[in-house]
Amino acid sequence: MDTPPAVLGIDLGTSQVKALLCARDGTVLGRGAAGYQVQLPRSGWAEADPEQWWRAVRTAVREALGPAPAEVTGDPARAEVTGGPARAEVTGGPARAEVTGLAAVGQMHGLILLSERSGVLRPPIIWLDRRADAEVADYQRLPADLRARLGNAPSAGMAGPHSALRWIRSSARPLWLRRPCVRCPMP
């Protein structure tokens, strides 16, 4: 049996990840989803656990891809099933496909601080976070013509220089001094 080519889509959301397996023509071959908790360590703070993200991605992708087919050995009339549960033609379930493309999207406004050696330095600050309200207020005090040239006004949960990243610089100085690599939760 030919294995059809497919694209696997992964969407890392605020509280769950979704996976979708689609054929080239857009036919949905499988779906998966897995949730995780938003961490609220203090009033106005919202953080995430990247390990929960990773576990949820693995769960959702496995669900979208479906169970591996069983391997049938021996006499077909008295088949022994090895390698997993027997799999017959199943309607409505995930179809087998070869993943030939990957599309990944996720939360845009968040802040992950990484080091070269030790990985994630602190729980990522996600877009729901409001700890950088004072930094956003500083931006609002800039001259109107400068704000117009800068474009979009930041919000407290954004990773930009007038919000969460600026909060890290002033409120978590030891992390700032480590010169972390800064990433957003989206790939």
Secondary structure, DSSP 8 states (H G I E B T S, - for coil): ----EEEEEEEE-SSEEEEEEEETTS-EEEEEEEE---B--STT--B--HHHHHHHHHHHHHHHH-----EEES-GGG-EEESSS-----SSS----EEEEEEEEE-SS-BEEEETTTEE-S--B-TT--TTHHHHHHHHTS-HHHHHHH-S---TT--STTTHHHHHHHH-HHHHHT--EEE-S--
